[in-house]
């Protein structure tokens, strides 16, 4: 190896190191939402999974969901409050919400907004 090849070898090694680092980070954290570099947030688990305990049911049309990370983020926003159980569907752009109490559209819009999404339509089932 001659002296002219050393800078090229150093550049190549740096590129390989960065590629390995990025791959390990992706494997370790999973896929982040919509290209962000943050690891996905942990899922908020609903304690009461008996659907009969939720007399109020809503279908929320939500704008801005693009991936499973988005779905988890908006589900978590609703599920953080006891008495709510949300399930998001990215393909349909909707969230199905079960609630133990009657909800107001403005209250639900505020929760969606706090998670970074826009509530377009709220229908009661």
C-alpha positions in Angstrom: 0.0 0.0 0.0 1.4 3.4 -0.9 0.9 6.8 0.7 -1.6 7.9 -1.9 -4.1 5.2 -0.9 -4.1 6.0 2.8 -6.6 9.0 2.7 -9.0 6.9 0.5 -8.7 4.0 3.0 -9.5 6.3 5.9 -12.5 7.8 4.2 -13.8 4.3 3.3 -13.3 3.1 7.0 -15.3 6.2 8.2 -18.1 5.4 5.8 -18.3 1.8 6.9 -18.2 2.8 10.6 -21.1 5.2 10.1 -23.1 2.6 8.2 -22.6 0.0 10.9 -23.5 2.5 13.6 -26.7 3.5 11.9 -27.7 -0.2 11.4 -27.1 -1.1 15.0 -29.1 2.0 16.2 -32.0 1.0 13.9 -32.0 -2.6 15.2 -31.7 -1.5 18.8 -34.5 1.2 18.7 -36.7 -0.2 16.0 -38.2 2.1 13.4 -38.8 5.6 14.6 -41.8 7.6 13.5 -41.7 9.3 10.1 -37.9 9.7 9.9 -37.4 11.2 13.4 -34.3 10.1 15.2 -36.1 9.5 18.5 -36.8 5.9 19.6 -40.5 5.0 19.5 -42.4 5.7 22.7 -43.5 2.7 24.8 -47.1 1.7 24.4 -49.5 2.8 27.2 -51.4 -0.3 28.2 -55.1 -0.1 29.1 -55.9 -1.8 32.4 -59.6 -2.6 31.8 -59.9 -4.6 28.6 -63.5 -5.5 29.1 -65.3 -3.8 26.2 -68.6 -4.0 28.1 -67.3 -1.4 30.6 -67.1 1.2 27.9 -70.6 2.4 27.0 -69.5 5.4 24.9 -67.9 4.6 21.5 -66.4 7.1 19.0 -64.8 7.0 15.6 -62.4 9.9 15.1 -61.0 10.9 11.7 -57.5 12.1 12.3 -55.2 13.9 10.0 -51.4 13.4 10.1 -51.0 9.7 10.9 -48.4 8.2 8.6 -46.9 5.2 10.3 -47.2 2.8 13.2 -45.2 5.2 15.4 -47.9 7.9 14.7 -50.6 5.3 15.6 -48.9 4.5 18.9 -48.4 8.2 19.7 -52.1 9.1 19.3 -53.3 5.9 21.1 -51.0 6.7 24.0 -52.4 10.3 24.1 -55.9 8.9 24.7 -55.0 5.8 26.7 -53.0 7.8 29.3 -56.3 8.8 30.9 -58.1 6.0 32.8 -61.4 5.2 31.3 -60.4 5.5 27.7 -59.3 2.8 25.2 -58.1 3.9 21.8 -57.1 1.9 18.7 -55.6 3.7 15.7 -55.8 2.6 12.1 -53.2 4.4 9.9 -54.6 3.2 6.6 -58.1 4.5 7.4 -56.8 7.6 9.2 -59.0 7.0 12.1 -59.0 6.2 15.8 -61.7 4.1 17.5 -62.2 5.3 21.0 -64.0 3.4 23.8 -64.8 5.5 26.8 -66.4 5.1 30.2 -67.8 8.6 30.1 -69.3 10.9 27.5 -66.7 12.9 25.7 -66.9 16.3 24.0 -65.6 16.8 20.5 -63.5 19.8 21.7 -61.9 17.7 24.4 -61.0 14.9 22.0 -59.7 17.5 19.5 -57.4 18.9 22.3 -56.0 15.5 23.0 -55.3 14.8 19.4 -53.7 18.2 19.0 -51.5 17.6 22.1 -50.2 14.5 20.3 -49.5 16.5 17.1 -52.5 15.5 15.1 -55.7 17.1 13.8 -59.1 15.8 14.6 -61.2 16.2 11.4 -64.4 14.5 12.4 -65.8 12.9 15.5 -68.8 10.4 15.2 -70.4 8.6 18.0 -71.2 4.9 17.2 
